[in-house]
Amino acid sequence: MQPRFYNTLSRAKSAFQPIDSNMVRLYVCGPTVYDDAHIGNARPVIVFDVLYRLLRHLYGQTHVRYVRNITDVDDKINARARERGISIRELTKATAQRFHDDVAALGCLAPDVEPRATDHIEAMVTLIERLIARGHAYAAEGHVLFSVPSMSDYGALSRRPLDEMIAGARIEVAPYKQSDMDFVLWKPALDDEPGWQSPWGRGRPGWHIECSAMSAVHLGETFDIHGGGIDLIFPHHENEIAQSRCGFGTRVMANIFMHNGFLQVEGRKMSKSEGNFVTIREVLADWPGDVVRHAMLKTHYRQPIDWTLAALKESAQTIADWSAGVGDTAPAETVPQQVVASLADDLNTPQALHEIHRLAHPAAAGRAASDPSQAGQVPTPAMVKAAANLLGLLRDSASAMRQKAMTQLGVDGDTIEKIIQTRLAARAARNWQESDRLRDELLGLGVALKDNKDGTTTWALKS
């Protein structure tokens, strides 16, 4: 199956053809590790994890190389390290580990390579030297700047009018700049700031050059897909393209650029001033990772998403329902074709989730089997598990998910199991009043039971 993806460069959806089908190459801009990542940061991590899973499914696990960088030198990092009186390495190591823990709880696979900016300074200096030699950059007062007028088609990704690009660049006005649009490749470092020796003096790289250098080192001068949030289109990705194309003399940096939409919280832009700023860690304190992931995937990645309590509650119910339905069954060896087809159509996760629901509830969907390739077969829990796994959901067994939820809520499992068994005995004796009382007692503990024709064989924590 050949996937089709929307390309920000062309503003169109087209068939994906990797440069080398033996090694599909994907680069995604990673975190700047000065503080805990917020829930908006979680969206690109989850979106491109689904893309990574799909590419591995289509081309083979050993035929995809996913690179997601860590920015570990930056003004914010320097300021935070100075506040705490520690080195940037100490700060970023601890913050990066918290990020890894958070995204793992969201069901995200680790990238194949996770380069740190500070480990690639030499590659950045080399690329800057190439840009200077090719007439696309110049040194001035300890700085090195990219000469935007030297690139005739600068702005092809964002397609912004020149005045908007100047306004949006947010570049410091400086007398040594030859053009308002020129941006920094290298800057001097103060005595109390991290810095590295270079042909232009002791300093540190600009943000944009970091990703150009790291992607080239680990994926080559041209690769298949570059991903990130829509906020990175300009100036970050625009400037990456300029540096990479002009430095290496290539037609493109990546064949496809994919960007996820913005995230709002309850209809408002997330910000500390609004009082609605929430970190991934804070969300995970209240909701299981599968619930958070499902809520994120209900909206198509290119559309803006409104992060709401109602959406989380709906996802919690769906995950509890699916988990109860599949129990501890192992996933099927093949993923239902219509789920793969949905993801292959520009990562249409809402449609994929709909197809999983139809597999989980074929009678309610009005058909016995929803997968044309499984003609004559009734969908099974194993098929549901395989489909959900492709989206990074239902990764744990139902019993493991229950145990995690119990730990999160501080619920004693033995006590819960005794109440369940007592309730089963009451139901067997047709003592419905006692059965209802015990159900209410469990609800008070945060546990919702799921009864079926065979009795109460499965249960799930109520979010």
N, C-alpha and C positions, 0 to 999 in steps of 0.2 A: 504494500500500500504506500503510495507516494503522498506525503503530507503537503498541505498548502498553508502558508503563513503570510500574514500581513506584514509588508515591508515598509517601514517608515520612510525609507529612501525613495521608494517609487510611489508611495501612497496607494498601493494596490496589493491584493492577495494573489499569490502565484505559487506554482508547484515548486517544492524545495528539491534542489539537486545539489548534493554535497560536492565540494571540490574533489574529495577523495572518499568514496563510500566505505573504504576500509578504516577511516578515522574521521568521523564527524567532529568538528571543532567548534566549541561554544565558549564565549567569554561573557561574564556578567560582572558588573561593577559591585563590589562588596562594601562592607561597612567601614566607616571611619570610627575607630574604636577608642573613643574618649569617654563614652557613657553607655548605659544600657540602651539597646535598640528599642524604638517605639513600635507600636502596632502597624504604623504605616511602613516601616522598614521591613516588616514581615511579609508584606504583599509580594515584592519582587522575588524574595527568597522562595516563597511557596510557588509562585507562578513558574519560575524557571526551574524549580525542582520537578514540577509536572512535565515541563518540556524535556528535561534531562531523562526522566523516566520513560517518556514516549520514544525519544530517540534511541534509548537503549533497547526498548522493546522492538523497534522497527529494524535497527541496524546491528544489534547485538551488544551486550554489556561491555565487551572489550574493544568495541569499535567507536566509542564516543569518548572524547576528552573534554571535560568540563573544568574550566578555570574560573575561579571567583577570588578576586584579590582582597587583601586587607590593607587599608590606608592607615599607616601607623606613624606618619609624620605630617603635622598639620598645625595651623595656628591654634585651633581649639584643643588639640592634644597638648601642645606646648603650654598653653594657659592652665589646663587642668593639672598637668604634672607639676607645674610651678606652685599652684595652690596647695597641693598635697605634699610638696617637698620630696617628690620621688622622680626617678628617671622616666623618660617616655617609654622605655622598654618595659619597665615594671608596670606602668599604668596600662599599656596596650596589651601586655600578656594577660593580665587579669581580666580586662574588659573583653578581650577576644574569647577567652574561655567561657565567660558568661554568655556571650553571643552564641557560641557553639552549643552550649547546654540548652539555650532557649530554642534555637531552630531545630535541634534534634528532637525536642519535646513536641515540636510541630510536625514531626514526621519527615523532615527534610534530610535527604542523603547528603553526605559530605562530598564536596567537589573532588575531582581527581587531583587537582593541584590548587593550593591556596597560597599564592605568593604574597610576601610582605614587601611593601614599598622600600623599606630600609635595607632589604637584602638585594636590591636591584639598582642601587645608585650608579654603579659603573655602566650598566646598560643605558641608563638615562643620560649620563654624560656623553656616551658615545653617540646616541641618537641626536642630542643637541649639537654636537660637533658636525654631524652630517647635515643638519639643517642649515647651519652657518655656512658650510662649504658649498651648499647648493643655492645659496642666496635667499633662503627663506627665514633666516633669523639673524639677529645682530646683538652684539654685546654693548652695554652702556652702563657705566657707573656701578660695576659689580653685578649687574643684572644681565640676563639674556632674555630677549623677547622674540616671539614669533611675529614675522611681518605679514599681517593679513593681506595687504594689497599685493603681495607676491603670489597669491593663489587666486587665479581668475574666477574660479567657481566656488569660492568660500561661501558657506551658507546654504548649500544644496540640501542638507538634511533638515534644518529647521524652516527654511524658506521664509525667513522673516525679512521685512524691509530693512534697509541699512540703518535707519534712525532707531528702529526698535532693537536691533542688535547692539547698537552703541549703548542705548539706555539699559538693556538687559545684561550687558557684559559685566557691569559692576566692577570695572577695573579701575584701580587707583589712578587718578590723574597725576602724571609725572612729566617733568620737562624733558626727560631723556627719551620719551616715547616718540617714534616717528609718525605714528598714526593712532587715533583714538581707539581703534579696534585691536591694536597689538596686545598680546597677552604674554604673561610671564612664563618662561620655561625654567629659569633658575633665578634665585634671589639670594642676597647676602644674608648670613645668619649673625645675629647678635652674639656677643661673647657668652651670654648665659643661655643661649639656645643651641639645640642640636645642630650640627653642621658637618659637612664633608669637604675635603679639599677638591678643587676643580681647577681647570684652566682659567677660570674667572674669579678665583679666590674662594675662601671658605664660605659655604652656603648650603642651600638645600633646594630640592626640586619644587616646581610648581605642581599643582594637583593634576592637571591634564596630562603632563608628560609621563606621569607614573603609569597610567593604564596603557598608553601607547607602547612603552618599553616592555612592561610585563606581558602584555598579550603577544608581542612579537617574539619574546624569549620562549614562551611556552606553547604558542600556537602557530607561529610563523608570521610573515609580513602581511599575508592575506589569509583570512579564515572564513568560516561559514556564517556564524550567527553571533551578533553582539546584542546583549540584553541589558535592560535597566528600567528604572522608573521614568515616566514621561517628563519629570522635572530635570532629567539629565540631558534631554535632547539639546538644549542650549543653556549654557555654553559648553558643557563638558564633552558631550559626544561630538559636537560640531568641531571642537578644538582637537579632540583625539584624531578625528578623520584628517584634519589639516596636517597635523604633525606626522602621522603615519604615512599618508600618501606622499607628502612632500619629502619626507626623510628617506623613504624607501623607493620612491619613484613608481608607485603602484597605482592602478586605476581605482581601486577601492581599498578600504581597510577591512571591511567585512561585507559579504554579499548581502546579508540581511540584517537590518536593525529592528529589534522588537522592543516595544515599550508598554509597560502596564500603566493604567490610569491612576488618578489621585484617590486618596482615601479621606473621607470625612467621618466625623463621629457625631452620631445623632443629628445629621444635617448641617453640621458646622465644621469649619476648618479646624483641625486639631492644633492647638497651641497651648502653651502654659498660661498665657494671659486669659484664654477662654475657660481655663479650669478643666479642660477635657483631654489633657495630655496623658496618655497611658502607655506604659511600656509593655513589651511582650511578656515580661516576667510577671507583671501585675495582672495581666489577663489570665495567664496560666495558673495563677494562684486561685482563680475562681472557676476556671473552665478547663476540661481535659483538652489535650492537644488536638485530638481528632475533631472535637467540636469547633475549635477555633479554625482549623484548616478547612473543614466543610463550609463554615460560614464564609470564609474568604473565597472559596471556589464557586459559590452560588452565583457570583457576578462574573461576566466575561472579563478577561484580564485587561482588555483595552478600554473598558467602560469605567467611569468613576464608581466607587463603592461607598455606600453609606453604612458605617459600622454601628450597628444598633443592638441593644439588649434583646429586642424582639427576635432579630435574626439569629442571635446566639441561642436563644431558647428553642427556636424551631430546629436548628441544627442539632441541639442536644437531644431532642426527641427523635430525630431521624437516626442519629448514631446509635441511640439506645435501641431503637427498633431493629435496625440492621444487625447490630451486635447480637441481640436476642435471637434473631432469625438464623444467623450463621453459626451461633454457638462457638464451639472450639474446632470446627471443621477445617481441614486444610484447603487451600485454594486449588481450583482446577488448574490443569496444566496449560490450558489455553484461555485467553481472555476473550469474552464475547465480542464478536466483530463489530457490532454497532457501537460499543463503547470506544473501541480503538478508532473507528471512523469519526466519531464525534471529536476526539482529541486531535486527530489528524487534520481536522478542518479548523485550523487556526486556534488550537487549544480551546475548543468550545466546551468548557467544563460544565456550564449549566445543562447542556444537552447530555453530556456524559452522566451527570448525576441523575438526570431524568431517566436515562436508560437503565441505570442501576436500580432505581426505584421500580421500574417496570419489571425487571428481573426478580426483585424481591417480592413483588406483589403482582404476579401475572394475572390473577383472577380479577383484581381491581382494575388492571389495565385493559381488561377485556380481551385477552388473548392467552393462549397456553404457553407459547414460546415466542420471545421477542427477537431472537437471534436467527436470521435467515440461514446461517451456516449450521445451526443446530436444529434444522427442520425436524419436526416430529418429537422433539425432546422437550420435556418440561424443565424450566429453569431450576437449578439446584442451589442450595446454600454455597456449594463449592464455586459455582459460577459467579455468584454475588461477591464472594470473598476475593476471587481473582480480579474481578472488575474494580472493586474498591481498592485493592492493593495497587493497581496501576496508577490510581490517583493519590496514593500514599495514605489511604484510609484503612481502618480495621487491620492495622499492622499487628496488633496484639491479639491473643485469644480472648474470648469473651470473659473467661475467668480472670485473666491477667488485667483486663481493662477494669473489671469490678474491683480487683484488689487495689489498683492504682487510685481509683475513685474513692474507695473507702479510706485509704491512707490520707488522701487529700482532704477529706471531710472529717477525719479523726473518728471514724466509725469503727467499732469493734466487730470484726467479721464473725467471730464465734457467736456473739450475742444476736447478730442479725440472722445467722443460719438457724439458731434455736427458735426464734420467733417465726421464721418461715415454716419450719417443720411443725410447729404448734398450729399455725394457721392451716397448713395442709390437712392436719388431723381434724380441725374444726370444719373444713370444707367437706371432708369425707363423711363426717357425722351430720352434714347438712345444717350445721350451726352457723347460719349466715350472719347473725348478729355478732358473734365472737370473731368470725372471719373478717367482717368489716372493721371491728374494733382494732384488730391486729394490723390490718392494712393501714389504718389511720396512724397507728403507733409507728409503723415503719416509715410512713410518709414524713412524720415528725422528725425522723432520724435522717431524712434525705434519701430514702430508698423507695423506688417505685417498682412494684411487682408487675410481671407480665404473665397473665393466665392464658392457657390455651386448652384445647380439647383433652390434652394429656395431663392437665394439672398445671401447677406452677413449677415449671421445669427450668425456667430462666428468669433472671431479674436484672435490673440495671439501676444505677444511681440516678436520682432525679437532680437535675441542675437547677 
